[in-house]
Amino acid sequence: MEVSVVVCTYAMDRLEPFIEAVESALAQTHEELEVVLVVDGNDEVFDHVRERFGPDSDVAAGVDGDIVLHCNEENRGISYSRTKGAELASGEVVAFIDDDAVAEPDWIEQLVDVYNSTDTLAVGGYVAPEWVTEKPDFFPEEFYWLVGCTERGFAEDGEEVRNTYGSNVSYRRSAFLSVGGYDANTGRKGDRHVQAHEAPVGIRLRERYGHGVSYTEDAVVHHKLFEYRGEFRWLLFRSFWQGFSKRVMAILYPGGQGNEGAYLRDLFVRYLPGRIKKAILGPSLAQAKQIVAILAFTTAVGLGYLYGLTKPRHELLREESE
């Protein structure tokens, strides 16, 4: 099974981690591999990428698979870039990894094992946090999803979910493209606040084919978390706009929401009481900080959703498309 790994980037200050991400993709144990590199409208970055990974480079000469390079004419955002990468790819399966992540050598091999043993159309894996600086003691594992990593209690191994995280997800390419790929109006683009990205693809796959995304914990990617991602203020801001994004998703895809109810139940019935008990018996200052963080982040998500409720439908959709 040929697999195409798509890696996108857009800025010079992300070049070094991007190179690490690409090198981890090229070092996969799976042999039938193609790597597609998409630079989002930055000629300077593309020149560096072409020098490092282009057809005349030492890297290209030393790998068995193909390396495909592309630069968008202008900055179009992560969703457009990833879909463009899938269109340029030739593999039966297209896999995505962020430009600030590093894959385990058997990442693709583990994803392919699931495709070979099931009739699934999409497979995602475990995204492990890799703190570039010291992990903040207030940050609870239950909210790792705020930084694009797999949170505590996400799913059981082999379970079908609506979507996994963008740094570790793959699709049968024909199915991915048949539902339109990623919506170019969602996902990261400059300072736009709407965060919805992977979920719409999972919803459309389920609506058309009756399949969600199969989760395998053995396919592992390490996601770099830079210092700003550990700032309490930034995480509150992120929580608020995640809540707002959930409201936008509810408008765009009514009935297509994920397991938010189950997540909240586990959070407040299973995990939070256990943390409170440890904080009392410890006593543990770190546990106390994480309890406060859980309450603060949950409140911020709720406020973001309520803020979305105050917006007329046409304003929400305009925000999503800008």
KAHU-V514246 format. One record per pair of residues at least 24 apart in sequence whose C-alpha atoms are under 7 Angstrom apart, sorted by the first residue. I is the first residue (numbers start at 1). J is the second residue. Records with the same first field share a line. If there is no record, write none. Layout:
# KAHU-V514246
I: J  J
This chain:
# KAHU-V514246
1: 32  92
2: 32  33  91  92  93
3: 32  33  34  91  92  93  94
4: 33  34  35  36  89  90  91  93  94  95
5: 34  35  36  94  95  96
6: 35  36  37  82  85  95  96  97
7: 36  37  38  96  97  98  99
8: 37  38  39  81  82  98  99
9: 38  39  40  99
10: 39  40  41  42
11: 42  45
12: 45
17: 99  100
18: 99  100
20: 102
21: 99  100  101  102
24: 102  103  105
25: 103
27: 105
28: 105  106  108
29: 105  106  109
30: 108  109
32: 65
33: 65
34: 65  66  67
35: 66  67  68
36: 67  68  69  85  89
37: 68  69  70
38: 69  70  71  81  85
39: 70  71  72
40: 71  72  74  75  76  77  81
41: 71  72  73  74  75
46: 71
77: 188  189
78: 187  188  189
79: 182  183  184  186  187
80: 182  184
83: 181  182
86: 173
92: 172  173
93: 170  171  172  173
94: 170  171  172  173
95: 169  170  171
96: 166  167  168  169  170
97: 166  167  168
98: 166  167
100: 223  224
101: 167  221  222  223  224
102: 221  222  223
103: 220  221  222
104: 220  221
107: 219  220
110: 218  219
111: 219
120: 211  214
121: 171  172  175  211
122: 170  171  172  212  213  214
123: 169  170  171  213  214  215
124: 164  168  169  170  213  214  215  216
125: 168  169  215  216  217  218  219  220
126: 150  168  216  217  219  220  221
127: 167  168  220  221  222  223
128: 221  222  223
129: 222  223  224  225
130: 222  223  224  225
131: 224  225  226
132: 224  225  226  227
133: 226  227
136: 230
137: 286
138: 286  289  290  293
139: 290  293
140: 290
146: 238  239
147: 229
149: 223
157: 215  216  217
158: 214  215  216
159: 214  215
160: 212  213  214  215
161: 212  213  214  215
162: 199  202  203  212  213  258
163: 198  199  202  213
165: 198
166: 198
168: 221
179: 204  205
185: 320  321
186: 320
193: 241
194: 241  245  320
195: 242  245
196: 245
203: 256
236: 297  300
239: 297  300  301
240: 300  301  303  304
241: 304
242: 301  304
243: 301  302  304  305
244: 304  305  307  308
246: 305
247: 305  308
248: 316
